[in-house]
C-alpha cells in the first residue's frame, strides 16, 4: 500500500487546524489553533507496509508555515497508533558511512527524551575506538578481512549487550548506531534481542553525491578517528577506502520491521518506506522522521516585551506591553530585519496573547502566524495572582509547586509536562521548516522549546533562565545545534 503525503500548500478540512486572517499591515497571516489535526487515511487490514513520497518544490519551500506538513505527517502516524506500549524498543541504524546516521540518531534521541521517554544513544564506533584505538586503517573494514570482521562483530555485540542491560535496568528506547550493513550482522542483533526488546531497523539511504561528499569532509573534521591526523586530504582518501569496503558487502534491509529514509537529508523531498510498524511510539517516531532534514537555518527564540502583568508581578493574564516592552518591540524589529534581511521565506510565530502579538507588531516584511499552542502555561485559578497572594491564600498549592515545578499542575490549569505535550506540533513544524523562524512567546513555553534544542533533561526545564528582552538564536544544521544569545535591553 502506498500513502502520498500532500504538499504543504494543500488545504485540509480538519476542523480547527489553520485559518487565514488579514493583518493590519496588509500581510497575509495564519492562526494555528491546534497545529496538528488527525485526518485519517484508509489502510487495508492486510497491509503491512507503505511508503511516503515527500516532494518539495520551490513554492512549497517558500510557503507560509501553516502546519499543513505536520497535519499530513500526523495522518501517517495515525495509521500506526495503537495502545501505548511499555515494552523496550531498539532503533537499530543501518546505512553506509556518511549517510547521516549519527545525526539522525542524535535528533531522534533528543526528541524522544523531550517527550519523556527514557532514551539512550549507543554508538558502536565509540566501543570500537575504546577497544582498538582511533588509528585503524581502512583495511580493518574490509569484508574479506576475517580478523577485522571478528573484531567489529565483537564490539557490536558488546554495545548490544550494554543496551539490553540498560533496558533491563529501566531504559525504554535504545538507539543502536552503527552501519549494520549485512544480514548476518542484523540477524545476530535480532537473535540477541529475542524476548528482551523489539527491534526496528532505521535505514538511511542517500544517492546525492554532493551531500555524500559534504558528509565525508565533515566526518574528517569531526570524527575522533581522524582527530590525530594532520593531512586532511589523506584522511579523505582513507575514509573513501573505508566506504568502498562497506559498499562491497552492503545489503539493504528487507527483513523484520523497518523504516527506510531515502534521500531525506537534502531537505528537498525524499521518501520514507515503512514495513511492519505498529504501536504508539513507533508511530510517533515515523511522524518525527517524516519532517526532519539537514537544511541549515536559524530559529530565534524570545519572550514578549515586558508586560503590565510583569510589572505588577502577576501570573498569566493577557495584558498589554509596558513602555519598556514597546521599546523592546522596536529593538527586536530592527534586529530581525537586519539579521534576516536576505531571508525572504522567514516567518514570525507568536502566541494568541496580545503581549506577544504587540511585540511582533513592529516587525514588517515577514508573514506572521499565531499558535494557540504557544500560549503561556495556564495557571488556572491562580491566573492574575501574585506568588505572594498564592502563598497566602493557597499555601498548600504554593508548597506543592515549590517541591516539583515540573509535574505540579495549577488547579484547573497546566503543568510543565502538559505544556510539553501541547508543544509537540510546534516542534514538528519547526523541524519541518527550511527557512528561519522567529518565535515570540512566554517564559514557560520557551523554557520547554529551548530544552528540546539544547537537549536539557526534563527536570531542569522549570529552572532554565529565560530573561526578558533577550534573543536566543538556535542554529540548526548538519553539524548539530549551536546557540548564540543577544541581550537587547537590561
LOMARTI-211240 format. One record per residue (C-alpha): z, x, y. Coordinates in Angstrom, 3 decimals, padded with zeros to 6 digits, always signed. Layout:
# LOMARTI-211240
- Z / X / Y
...
# end
This chain:
# LOMARTI-211240
- +000.000 / +000.000 / +000.000
- -000.843 / +001.262 / +003.474
- +001.027 / +000.379 / +006.667
- -000.550 / +001.202 / +010.031
- +001.774 / +001.724 / +012.991
- +000.079 / +000.271 / +016.093
- -000.425 / +002.219 / +019.312
- +002.444 / +002.020 / +021.766
- +000.144 / +000.145 / +024.142
- +000.070 / -002.875 / +021.837
- +002.096 / -005.974 / +022.675
- +004.906 / -007.049 / +020.362
- +006.084 / -010.606 / +020.032
- +009.637 / -009.732 / +019.044
- +011.845 / -011.647 / +021.435
- +013.992 / -009.754 / +023.894
- +012.423 / -006.332 / +023.413
- +010.477 / -005.489 / +026.564
- +009.241 / -007.361 / +029.605
- +007.375 / -006.206 / +032.706
- +008.814 / -006.525 / +036.191
- +007.462 / -005.715 / +039.643
- +009.452 / -003.218 / +041.686
- +009.805 / -003.200 / +045.451
- +007.723 / -000.050 / +045.820
- +004.848 / -001.691 / +044.017
- +005.173 / +000.340 / +040.853
- +004.882 / -001.400 / +037.534
- +008.133 / -001.168 / +035.625
- +009.763 / -002.367 / +032.445
- +013.043 / -003.949 / +031.462
- +014.157 / -002.971 / +027.971
- +016.684 / -005.374 / +026.551
- +017.365 / -004.095 / +023.045
- +014.991 / -001.171 / +022.780
- +014.164 / -001.776 / +019.131
- +013.084 / -005.031 / +017.570
- +012.590 / -005.708 / +013.916
- +009.156 / -007.236 / +013.316
- +008.899 / -007.210 / +009.526
- +005.712 / -006.187 / +007.779
- +004.928 / -007.668 / +004.413
- +005.388 / -005.475 / +001.382
- +004.487 / -006.282 / -002.176
- +007.452 / -006.205 / -004.503
- +005.458 / -003.973 / -006.800
- +004.532 / -001.460 / -004.126
- +006.314 / +001.860 / -004.372
- +004.533 / +003.867 / -001.701
- +002.808 / +003.526 / +001.625
- +001.573 / +005.712 / +004.454
- +001.816 / +005.565 / +008.216
- -001.016 / +006.828 / +010.398
- +000.018 / +007.927 / +013.890
- -002.948 / +008.316 / +016.215
- -002.203 / +009.287 / +019.777
- -004.995 / +009.048 / +022.317
- -004.886 / +010.037 / +025.983
- -003.990 / +006.534 / +027.118
- -001.094 / +006.278 / +024.680
- +000.250 / +009.710 / +025.675
- +000.431 / +008.668 / +029.311
- +001.572 / +005.093 / +028.779
- +004.817 / +003.935 / +030.310
- +007.704 / +004.098 / +027.821
- +008.091 / +000.564 / +026.516
- +009.998 / +001.294 / +023.315
- +006.929 / -000.029 / +021.527
- +006.693 / +003.039 / +019.332
- +010.310 / +002.582 / +018.317
- +009.641 / -001.080 / +017.588
- +006.749 / -000.183 / +015.308
- +008.694 / +002.565 / +013.570
- +011.580 / +000.177 / +013.034
- +009.215 / -002.030 / +011.081
- +008.643 / +000.844 / +008.680
- +012.377 / +001.366 / +008.268
- +012.932 / -002.373 / +007.804
- +010.777 / -002.328 / +004.686
- +013.231 / +000.016 / +003.026
- +016.545 / -001.332 / +004.269
- +018.963 / -002.150 / +001.525
- +022.742 / -002.210 / +001.287
- +024.382 / +000.801 / +002.868
- +024.961 / +003.450 / +000.253
- +027.984 / +005.631 / -000.285
- +026.139 / +007.890 / -002.713
- +025.310 / +011.505 / -001.899
- +021.848 / +012.280 / -000.622
- +019.955 / +015.593 / -000.773
- +016.942 / +016.025 / +001.511
- +015.005 / +018.887 / -000.099
- +012.455 / +020.502 / +002.214
- +009.073 / +021.519 / +000.779
- +006.326 / +023.441 / +002.546
- +004.673 / +026.742 / +003.258
- +006.282 / +029.103 / +005.771
- +005.556 / +028.469 / +009.482
- +005.154 / +024.708 / +008.978
- +008.238 / +023.632 / +010.935
- +010.608 / +023.039 / +008.010
- +013.692 / +024.607 / +009.568
- +013.029 / +022.932 / +012.915
- +012.698 / +019.561 / +011.187
- +015.826 / +020.224 / +009.124
- +017.842 / +021.102 / +012.224
- +016.706 / +017.984 / +014.107
- +017.425 / +015.716 / +011.159
- +020.865 / +017.289 / +010.672
- +021.699 / +016.741 / +014.336
- +020.543 / +013.113 / +014.248
- +022.492 / +012.187 / +011.118
- +025.664 / +013.887 / +012.356
- +025.411 / +011.998 / +015.634
- +025.178 / +008.714 / +013.717
- +028.414 / +009.638 / +011.947
- +027.066 / +010.826 / +008.579
- +028.713 / +013.975 / +007.248
- +025.634 / +016.221 / +007.090
- +025.162 / +019.935 / +006.442
- +022.106 / +022.203 / +006.603
- +021.791 / +024.663 / +003.695
- +019.229 / +027.372 / +004.477
- +018.237 / +029.276 / +001.324
- +016.858 / +032.137 / +003.433
- +020.415 / +032.900 / +004.566
- +021.532 / +033.139 / +000.935
- +018.634 / +035.499 / +000.182
- +019.477 / +037.755 / +003.120
- +023.146 / +037.915 / +002.091
- +022.194 / +038.873 / -001.471
- +019.140 / +041.090 / -000.913
- +019.263 / +042.097 / +002.758
- +016.755 / +041.489 / +005.555
- +014.303 / +044.275 / +004.772
- +012.422 / +042.513 / +001.998
- +008.712 / +043.321 / +001.676
- +006.030 / +040.668 / +001.215
- +005.642 / +041.643 / -002.464
- +009.088 / +040.143 / -003.097
- +007.485 / +036.706 / -002.573
- +004.559 / +037.160 / -004.988
- +004.300 / +034.570 / -007.709
- +003.351 / +037.248 / -010.252
- +006.398 / +039.377 / -009.456
- +008.902 / +038.303 / -012.161
- +011.804 / +040.166 / -010.568
- +011.127 / +038.561 / -007.192
- +010.749 / +035.101 / -008.737
- +014.023 / +035.527 / -010.636
- +015.868 / +036.721 / -007.529
- +014.572 / +033.859 / -005.397
- +015.382 / +031.313 / -008.101
- +018.902 / +032.693 / -008.334
- +019.642 / +032.323 / -004.607
- +018.118 / +028.821 / -004.582
- +020.431 / +027.825 / -007.456
- +023.415 / +029.310 / -005.613
- +022.584 / +027.308 / -002.489
- +022.116 / +024.135 / -004.543
- +025.456 / +024.657 / -006.304
- +027.157 / +025.098 / -002.941
- +025.543 / +021.936 / -001.598
- +026.558 / +019.873 / -004.625
- +030.093 / +021.275 / -004.426
- +030.244 / +020.369 / -000.742
- +029.162 / +016.820 / -001.583
- +031.795 / +016.537 / -004.293
- +034.353 / +017.514 / -001.660
- +033.278 / +014.598 / +000.534
- +029.969 / +015.601 / +002.146
- +027.347 / +012.876 / +002.394
- +023.905 / +014.315 / +003.243
- +022.777 / +017.841 / +002.373
- +019.606 / +019.278 / +003.916
- +018.232 / +021.885 / +001.490
- +015.925 / +024.150 / +003.492
- +013.500 / +026.349 / +001.501
- +009.809 / +026.467 / +000.576
- +010.459 / +024.861 / -002.847
- +006.740 / +025.272 / -003.298
- +006.341 / +024.890 / -007.083
- +007.040 / +022.079 / -009.514
- +009.135 / +024.473 / -011.591
- +011.489 / +025.081 / -008.674
- +011.679 / +021.393 / -007.771
- +012.300 / +020.391 / -011.391
- +015.170 / +022.871 / -011.515
- +016.719 / +021.289 / -008.415
- +016.294 / +017.752 / -009.790
- +017.942 / +018.785 / -013.055
- +020.882 / +020.332 / -011.178
- +021.250 / +017.135 / -009.121
- +021.257 / +014.697 / -012.060
- +024.258 / +012.399 / -011.846
- +025.509 / +014.177 / -008.721
- +023.208 / +013.279 / -005.847
- +019.941 / +011.548 / -005.058
- +017.060 / +013.848 / -004.107
- +014.347 / +013.023 / -001.588
- +011.690 / +015.684 / -001.062
- +010.557 / +016.134 / +002.547
- +007.226 / +017.972 / +002.617
- +005.799 / +019.313 / +005.877
- +002.054 / +019.955 / +005.912
- +000.111 / +021.414 / +008.840
- -003.631 / +022.056 / +008.980
- -003.812 / +023.145 / +012.622
- -004.402 / +026.909 / +012.631
- -003.393 / +027.154 / +016.284
- +000.060 / +025.711 / +015.546
- +000.459 / +027.863 / +012.437
- -000.357 / +030.974 / +014.490
- +002.176 / +029.962 / +017.148
- +004.834 / +029.375 / +014.500
- +004.154 / +032.737 / +012.842
- +004.694 / +034.544 / +016.127
- +007.853 / +032.553 / +016.846
- +009.069 / +033.442 / +013.372
- +008.674 / +037.164 / +014.049
- +010.545 / +036.769 / +017.338
- +013.421 / +034.692 / +015.955
- +013.819 / +035.294 / +012.214
- +016.589 / +037.682 / +011.077
- +014.049 / +039.029 / +008.567
- +012.305 / +040.844 / +011.434
- +015.241 / +041.461 / +013.775
- +015.348 / +045.181 / +012.947
- +011.599 / +045.731 / +013.263
- +010.159 / +047.419 / +016.338
- +006.455 / +046.825 / +015.666
- +005.711 / +043.164 / +016.384
- +002.158 / +043.203 / +015.003
- +003.349 / +044.923 / +011.808
- +005.804 / +042.057 / +011.401
- +002.987 / +039.546 / +011.868
- +000.908 / +041.275 / +009.181
- +003.843 / +041.334 / +006.766
- +004.506 / +037.646 / +007.343
- +000.845 / +036.799 / +006.768
- +001.015 / +038.655 / +003.451
- +004.149 / +036.695 / +002.544
- +002.409 / +033.451 / +003.480
- -000.638 / +034.352 / +001.349
- +001.644 / +034.899 / -001.656
- +003.121 / +031.418 / -001.233
- -000.315 / +029.825 / -000.745
- -001.499 / +031.148 / -004.128
- +001.152 / +029.215 / -006.049
- +001.753 / +026.227 / -003.760
- +001.833 / +022.809 / -005.454
- +002.096 / +019.704 / -003.243
- +004.809 / +017.190 / -004.062
- +003.678 / +014.396 / -006.369
- +006.907 / +013.807 / -008.258
- +010.042 / +011.790 / -007.527
- +010.977 / +010.260 / -004.192
- +009.278 / +011.949 / -001.283
- +008.300 / +011.852 / +002.373
- +005.202 / +013.786 / +003.449
- +004.799 / +014.719 / +007.104
- +001.138 / +015.602 / +007.606
- +000.122 / +017.235 / +010.905
- +003.109 / +015.650 / +012.670
- +004.326 / +018.737 / +014.523
- +001.464 / +018.839 / +017.017
- +002.601 / +015.768 / +018.901
- -000.973 / +014.427 / +018.719
- -000.507 / +011.946 / +015.918
- -000.461 / +012.624 / +012.210
- +000.519 / +010.794 / +009.090
- +003.672 / +010.103 / +007.130
- +003.404 / +009.207 / +003.455
- +006.403 / +007.713 / +001.707
- +006.864 / +007.257 / -002.022
- +009.686 / +005.601 / -003.968
- +012.045 / +005.417 / -000.976
- +014.715 / +002.734 / -000.783
- +018.101 / +002.229 / +000.793
- +019.579 / +002.075 / +004.273
- +019.969 / +005.773 / +005.032
- +016.561 / +006.880 / +003.678
- +015.061 / +004.115 / +005.803
- +016.748 / +005.449 / +008.934
- +015.519 / +008.947 / +008.105
- +011.903 / +007.759 / +007.881
- +012.422 / +005.818 / +011.121
- +013.513 / +009.030 / +012.842
- +010.795 / +011.252 / +011.374
- +008.034 / +008.850 / +012.429
- +008.986 / +009.567 / +016.043
- +009.760 / +013.277 / +016.008
- +007.411 / +016.034 / +017.223
- +007.491 / +019.527 / +018.770
- +005.888 / +018.867 / +022.161
- +007.923 / +020.784 / +024.789
- +009.260 / +018.594 / +027.606
- +012.417 / +018.335 / +029.721
- +014.906 / +015.470 / +029.706
- +017.085 / +015.204 / +032.815
- +020.472 / +013.514 / +032.453
- +022.553 / +012.463 / +035.469
- +025.228 / +009.983 / +036.361
- +024.574 / +007.489 / +039.139
- +025.682 / +008.412 / +042.648
- +029.329 / +007.765 / +043.403
- +030.011 / +004.011 / +043.327
- +032.550 / +001.970 / +045.254
- +034.466 / +001.431 / +041.993
- +034.536 / +005.241 / +041.536
- +036.150 / +005.464 / +044.981
- +038.707 / +002.802 / +044.027
- +039.328 / +004.318 / +040.581
- +038.335 / +001.117 / +038.768
- +036.696 / +000.899 / +035.359
- +033.397 / -000.817 / +034.620
- +032.153 / -003.287 / +037.175
- +028.784 / -003.492 / +038.860
- +029.492 / -002.155 / +042.335
- +027.028 / -000.588 / +044.763
- +026.997 / +003.127 / +045.504
- +029.123 / +004.651 / +048.276
- +027.840 / +006.593 / +051.286
- +028.282 / +009.754 / +049.223
- +026.323 / +008.112 / +046.416
- +023.489 / +007.290 / +048.816
- +023.289 / +010.929 / +049.886
- +023.101 / +011.976 / +046.227
- +020.320 / +009.453 / +045.591
- +018.212 / +011.163 / +048.275
- +019.021 / +014.642 / +046.978
- +018.171 / +013.539 / +043.429
- +014.842 / +012.109 / +044.606
- +013.951 / +015.406 / +046.305
- +014.925 / +017.378 / +043.189
- +012.953 / +015.148 / +040.809
- +009.853 / +015.102 / +042.991
- +009.835 / +018.906 / +043.175
- +010.806 / +019.534 / +039.553
- +008.295 / +017.034 / +038.130
- +005.555 / +017.253 / +040.757
- +002.965 / +018.201 / +038.125
- +004.214 / +015.747 / +035.509
- +002.232 / +012.591 / +036.187
- +003.375 / +010.901 / +032.960
- +007.111 / +011.375 / +033.633
- +009.336 / +008.306 / +033.878
- +012.737 / +007.271 / +035.225
- +015.173 / +005.367 / +032.986
- +018.255 / +003.553 / +034.284
- +020.767 / +001.047 / +033.005
- +020.657 / -002.563 / +034.234
- +023.673 / -001.985 / +036.507
- +022.922 / -001.721 / +040.205
- +024.616 / +001.632 / +040.777
- +022.009 / +003.359 / +038.586
- +019.133 / +001.289 / +039.957
- +020.171 / +002.102 / +043.538
- +020.476 / +005.795 / +042.657
- +016.892 / +005.744 / +041.363
- +015.660 / +003.760 / +044.367
- +014.637 / +006.778 / +046.438
- +012.514 / +008.273 / +043.663
- +008.850 / +007.388 / +044.125
- +005.687 / +008.138 / +042.197
- +007.085 / +007.547 / +038.701
- +007.426 / +004.374 / +036.605
- +010.972 / +003.086 / +036.154
- +012.473 / +001.491 / +033.076
- +015.760 / -000.408 / +032.830
- +017.586 / -000.228 / +029.498
- +020.480 / -002.554 / +028.739
- +021.430 / -000.011 / +026.056
- +022.180 / +002.470 / +028.877
- +024.834 / +000.231 / +030.459
- +028.311 / +001.738 / +030.735
- +030.831 / +001.253 / +027.927
- +032.089 / -002.331 / +028.005
- +035.769 / -002.225 / +028.955
- +036.259 / -005.881 / +028.054
- +039.355 / -007.493 / +029.543
- +040.123 / -004.174 / +031.297
- +036.942 / -004.345 / +033.350
- +037.688 / -003.774 / +037.021
- +041.219 / -002.460 / +036.415
- +042.520 / +000.998 / +037.259
- +044.045 / +003.069 / +034.449
- +047.425 / +002.772 / +036.177
- +047.099 / -001.016 / +036.036
- +046.152 / -000.871 / +032.355
- +049.159 / +001.372 / +031.656
- +051.487 / -001.035 / +033.457
- +050.088 / -004.364 / +032.232
- +048.856 / -003.341 / +028.757
- +050.926 / -000.287 / +027.710
- +050.059 / -000.627 / +024.009
- +046.331 / -000.595 / +024.777
- +046.760 / +002.355 / +027.101
- +048.579 / +004.308 / +024.402
- +046.071 / +003.391 / +021.680
- +043.237 / +004.628 / +023.871
- +045.078 / +007.847 / +024.669
- +045.602 / +008.591 / +020.969
- +041.986 / +008.070 / +019.858
- +039.410 / +007.600 / +022.610
- +036.511 / +007.875 / +020.140
- +037.489 / +004.894 / +017.993
- +039.523 / +002.887 / +020.483
- +037.831 / -000.417 / +021.319
- +038.750 / -002.223 / +024.524
- +039.867 / -005.825 / +023.863
- +036.627 / -007.861 / +023.882
- +034.826 / -004.626 / +024.720
- +033.436 / -001.486 / +023.081
- +034.457 / +001.857 / +021.644
- +032.560 / +005.143 / +021.962
- +031.324 / +004.600 / +018.392
- +029.905 / +001.233 / +019.464
- +028.104 / +002.949 / +022.353
- +026.559 / +005.496 / +019.978
- +025.184 / +002.734 / +017.767
- +023.521 / +000.924 / +020.661
- +022.102 / +004.186 / +021.987
- +020.154 / +004.956 / +018.804
- +016.999 / +003.168 / +020.095
- +017.220 / +005.268 / +023.274
- +017.432 / +008.479 / +021.229
- +014.458 / +007.434 / +019.111
- +012.432 / +006.664 / +022.224
- +013.420 / +009.968 / +023.853
- +012.305 / +011.785 / +020.711
- +009.020 / +009.877 / +020.789
- +008.235 / +010.685 / +024.433
- +005.817 / +013.523 / +025.145
- +006.410 / +013.589 / +028.899
- +009.590 / +014.306 / +030.896
- +012.211 / +011.582 / +031.267
- +014.960 / +011.268 / +033.887
- +017.930 / +009.263 / +032.554
- +020.265 / +007.895 / +035.255
- +023.244 / +006.333 / +033.515
- +027.035 / +006.376 / +033.178
- +029.759 / +008.755 / +032.059
- +030.472 / +007.435 / +028.543
- +026.793 / +006.814 / +027.817
- +025.728 / +010.268 / +028.995
- +028.523 / +011.900 / +027.014
- +027.089 / +010.289 / +023.875
- +023.477 / +011.224 / +024.721
- +024.411 / +014.787 / +025.605
- +026.378 / +015.163 / +022.358
- +023.206 / +014.343 / +020.427
- +021.111 / +017.037 / +022.098
- +023.907 / +019.626 / +022.123
- +024.917 / +018.852 / +018.515
- +028.534 / +018.299 / +019.515
- +030.978 / +016.789 / +016.977
- +031.720 / +013.087 / +017.431
- +035.408 / +013.757 / +018.046
- +034.538 / +015.805 / +021.153
- +032.391 / +013.150 / +022.836
- +035.130 / +011.412 / +024.908
- +036.189 / +014.776 / +026.386
- +032.724 / +016.112 / +027.327
- +032.590 / +016.984 / +031.021
- +030.044 / +014.807 / +032.804
- +030.634 / +015.233 / +036.557
- +029.136 / +013.141 / +039.320
- +026.195 / +014.435 / +041.359
- +025.111 / +016.920 / +038.691
- +021.845 / +017.123 / +036.722
- +021.771 / +018.376 / +033.139
- +018.274 / +019.458 / +032.106
- +017.666 / +019.425 / +028.371
- +014.548 / +021.357 / +027.401
- +013.136 / +020.216 / +024.060
- +010.532 / +022.324 / +022.303
- +009.565 / +024.460 / +019.345
- +012.457 / +026.883 / +019.835
- +015.096 / +024.145 / +019.777
- +017.162 / +022.637 / +022.596
- +018.137 / +024.553 / +025.726
- +020.222 / +023.416 / +028.699
- +020.470 / +024.028 / +032.448
- +022.825 / +022.403 / +034.986
- +022.183 / +021.744 / +038.676
- +025.070 / +020.686 / +040.904
- +023.531 / +018.987 / +043.940
- +026.795 / +017.980 / +045.644
- +030.516 / +018.634 / +045.412
# end
